[in-house]
């Protein structure tokens, strides 16, 4: 088979993926972008209104409320989730039967988000929830987790930390297993402590994995929707009103597809800016083994 035939077969095998990318990613994004400049209720004729939808968003209190809630959620979830995932991955990397524990921790990731939300609604119920019952047994009066404006977002964040733990743990575990044992053997010869090996070997060589997880976690956190929709419907007093919930409400409650598309494009730009910033900052702290 000559090179031309190899290239042809390569394109043949890539074609299904390219069709999927166009049909389910690029074309919808372009359609959403065009729709963000129009007024449309999803049924009638479209009317071009320029930047009015974007102006409406930047002057809409709900837009800023959703953005602040999402940012708060992101700050609550990402550092804790990454830290716990790393600790669990390090612990599993040193014990027997790691495949069983990896499956155990990963099970929530593949569980339906609606099922997860319903179960946690029962756990966090302020009147008869199991969490408050446990706290009462040790003399602590638990709050109304999902109906208190101060506690509702930390409650959703707690669920998300548990829910995404297995995914990040598996990736960290793969990164740990990719670190050559020769580094640790050399450190043992030099008399390095466990903390010194963790700080000067594990963390630097695990930085590409940490970078990937951080990027994916930021993207995921800005797209949080299922938990707020199932557990609180954005309440109480819009304390769990997230950005994607705001997009959903504009489209399927108010039937203003133009406003919803404008909000979606703003979210796209925000995520893109955070991602580009992370890539720029990664040059300072991400270290690759072959460098």
C-alpha positions in Angstrom: 0.0 0.0 0.0 1.5 3.3 -1.1 1.4 6.6 0.9 -1.5 7.9 -1.1 -3.6 4.9 -0.3 -2.6 5.1 3.4 -3.7 8.7 3.5 -7.0 7.9 1.8 -7.8 5.1 4.3 -6.8 7.5 7.1 -9.4 9.9 5.9 -12.0 7.1 5.5 -11.5 6.1 9.2 -11.6 9.8 10.3 -14.8 10.6 8.4 -17.3 9.3 11.0 -15.5 11.4 13.7 -15.4 14.5 11.5 -19.1 14.1 10.7 -19.9 13.8 14.4 -17.7 16.8 15.2 -19.5 18.9 12.6 -23.0 17.7 13.4 -22.9 17.9 17.1 -20.2 20.5 17.9 -19.2 23.0 15.2 -22.5 23.5 13.5 -24.5 23.9 16.8 -21.9 26.4 18.0 -22.2 28.5 14.8 -26.0 28.2 15.0 -25.9 29.4 18.6 -23.6 32.3 17.7 -26.0 33.4 14.9 -29.0 33.0 17.1 -27.5 35.2 19.8 -28.0 38.2 17.5 -31.7 37.4 17.0 -35.0 37.5 18.8 -36.7 34.1 18.5 -39.1 32.2 20.7 -38.3 28.8 19.1 -41.4 28.7 16.8 -42.0 31.9 14.8 -39.8 33.9 12.5 -36.4 35.1 13.6 -35.7 38.8 14.0 -32.2 40.2 13.8 -31.6 42.6 16.8 -27.8 42.9 16.8 -26.2 43.1 20.2 -29.4 43.6 22.2 -29.3 40.1 23.7 -25.8 40.7 25.0 -26.8 44.1 26.4 -29.8 42.5 28.0 -27.5 40.0 29.8 -25.0 42.4 31.1 -27.8 44.5 32.6 -29.8 41.5 33.9 -29.3 40.9 37.7 -30.1 37.2 37.2 -27.1 37.0 34.9 -24.7 38.3 37.5 -26.3 36.3 40.2 -25.8 33.1 38.2 -22.2 34.0 37.4 -21.4 34.7 41.0 -23.0 31.5 42.2 -21.1 29.5 39.6 -17.8 31.2 40.5 -18.5 30.5 44.2 -19.3 26.8 43.4 -16.1 26.5 41.4 -14.0 27.9 44.2 -15.6 25.4 46.6 -15.3 22.4 44.5 -12.0 22.4 42.5 -9.3 22.7 45.2 -11.0 20.3 47.5 -11.8 17.7 44.8 -8.3 17.8 43.4 -6.7 17.5 46.8 -8.8 14.6 47.9 -8.5 12.8 44.6 -4.7 13.0 44.8 -4.6 11.7 48.4 -6.9 8.8 47.5 -4.9 8.0 44.3 -1.6 8.0 46.3 -3.2 5.7 49.0 -4.6 3.3 46.4 -1.3 3.2 44.5 0.4 1.6 47.5 -2.1 -1.1 48.4 -3.2 -4.5 47.1 -6.5 -4.9 45.2 -6.3 -1.4 43.7 -8.5 -2.4 40.8 -11.3 -3.2 43.2 -11.0 0.1 45.0 -10.7 2.0 41.7 -14.0 0.4 40.6 -15.6 1.2 44.0 -14.6 4.9 43.8 -15.5 5.2 40.1 -19.0 3.8 40.4 -20.7 7.2 41.2 -19.2 8.7 38.0 -21.2 6.4 35.8 -24.4 6.7 37.9 -27.3 8.8 36.6 -27.1 12.4 37.8 -30.8 12.4 38.6 -30.4 9.3 40.8 -27.5 10.9 42.6 -29.5 14.1 43.1 -32.5 12.3 44.6 -30.3 10.2 46.9 -28.5 13.3 48.2 -31.7 15.2 48.6 -32.6 12.4 51.2 -29.2 12.6 52.8 -29.2 16.4 53.1 -32.8 16.7 54.2 -32.9 19.1 57.1 -35.7 17.3 59.0 -35.0 13.6 58.6 -31.8 13.4 56.5 -29.2 10.8 57.4 -26.5 13.5 57.7 -28.3 15.5 60.3 -29.1 12.3 62.2 -25.4 11.5 62.3 -24.6 15.0 63.4 -27.3 14.9 66.1 -25.7 11.7 67.5 -22.5 13.7 68.3 -24.4 16.7 69.7 -24.4 18.9 66.6 -27.5 20.6 65.3 -27.3 20.3 61.5 -28.5 23.1 59.3 -31.3 23.0 56.7 -28.8 22.1 53.9 -30.9 22.6 50.9 -33.3 25.3 52.1 -30.8 27.7 53.8 -29.3 30.3 51.5 -25.9 30.0 53.2 -25.7 26.2 53.0 -27.3 25.3 49.7 -24.3 25.9 47.5 -21.8 24.2 49.8 -24.2 21.3 49.9 -24.2 21.0 46.1 -20.5 21.4 46.1 -20.1 18.6 48.6 -22.2 16.3 46.3 -20.0 17.3 43.3 -16.8 16.6 45.2 -18.0 13.1 46.0 -19.4 12.6 42.6 -16.3 13.6 40.6 -13.8 12.0 43.1 -13.5 8.7 41.2 -12.9 10.3 37.8 -10.0 12.4 39.0 -8.7 9.6 41.2 -8.4 7.3 38.2 -6.5 9.9 36.2 -4.2 10.6 39.1 -3.6 6.9 39.6 -2.6 6.5 36.0 -0.2 9.5 36.3 1.3 8.0 39.4 1.9 4.6 37.8 3.6 6.4 34.9 6.4 7.8 37.2 9.5 5.7 37.0 10.5 3.9 40.3 14.1 4.9 39.6 13.5 8.4 40.9 12.2 7.1 44.3 15.1 4.6 44.5 17.6 7.3 44.0 15.8 9.4 46.6 15.9 6.5 49.1 19.7 6.2 48.5 20.0 10.0 49.3 18.0 9.5 52.5 15.0 11.6 51.4 11.9 11.5 53.6 8.4 10.6 52.2 7.4 14.3 52.3 10.6 15.2 50.3 9.9 12.5 47.7 6.3 13.7 47.4 7.3 17.4 47.1 10.3 17.0 44.8 9.4 13.9 42.7 5.6 13.1 42.8 4.2 16.6 42.5 6.5 17.9 39.7 6.2 14.7 37.6 2.4 14.6 38.3 2.0 18.2 37.2 0.9 17.4 33.6 -1.9 15.2 35.1 -2.8 17.9 37.6 -2.9 20.4 34.7 -5.3 18.3 32.7 -7.6 17.6 35.7 -7.7 21.3 36.6 -8.7 22.3 33.1 -11.4 19.6 32.9 -12.6 20.5 36.4 -13.0 24.2 35.6 -14.9 23.4 32.4 -17.2 21.0 34.3 -17.8 23.4 37.2 -18.9 26.2 35.0 -21.3 23.8 33.4 -22.9 22.6 36.6 -26.7 22.2 36.1 -28.0 18.7 37.0 -27.4 19.1 40.8 -29.1 22.5 41.1 -32.0 21.5 38.8 -32.8 18.2 40.6 -32.2 19.2 44.2 -33.1 22.9 44.5 -34.5 24.2 41.2 -32.1 27.1 41.6 -33.4 28.1 45.1 -33.8 29.1 47.7 -33.9 32.8 46.6 -31.7 31.8 43.6 -28.9 30.9 45.9 -28.1 27.8 43.7 -29.0 29.6 40.5 -26.1 28.5 38.3 -25.1 29.9 34.9 -26.3 26.9 32.9 -29.5 26.9 34.9 -29.9 30.6 33.7 -29.4 29.5 30.1 -31.9 26.7 30.5 -34.5 29.1 32.1 -34.1 31.7 29.4 -34.6 29.0 26.7 -37.2 26.6 28.1 -39.1 28.8 30.6 -39.1 32.2 29.0 -38.7 30.8 25.5 -36.2 33.5 24.5 -33.8 31.5 22.4 -31.8 34.6 21.5 -31.1 35.6 25.1 -30.3 32.0 26.0 -27.8 31.7 23.0 -26.2 35.0 24.1 -25.7 33.7 27.6 -24.3 30.4 26.2 -21.8 32.3 24.0 -20.7 34.4 27.0 -20.2 31.2 29.0 -18.1 29.8 26.1 -15.9 32.9 26.1 -15.5 32.7 29.9 -14.4 29.1 29.8 -12.1 29.8 26.8 -10.4 32.6 28.7 -9.9 30.5 31.8 -8.5 27.7 29.7 -6.1 30.0 27.8 -5.0 31.5 31.1 -4.3 28.1 32.5 -2.3 27.1 29.4 -0.3 30.3 29.8 0.4 29.8 33.5 1.2 26.1 33.0 4.6 27.0 31.6 5.6 28.0 35.2 4.5 24.9 37.1 4.0 22.0 34.6 7.1 19.9 34.3 7.5 17.0 31.9 9.7 14.0 32.6 11.7 14.3 29.4 12.6 18.0 30.0 
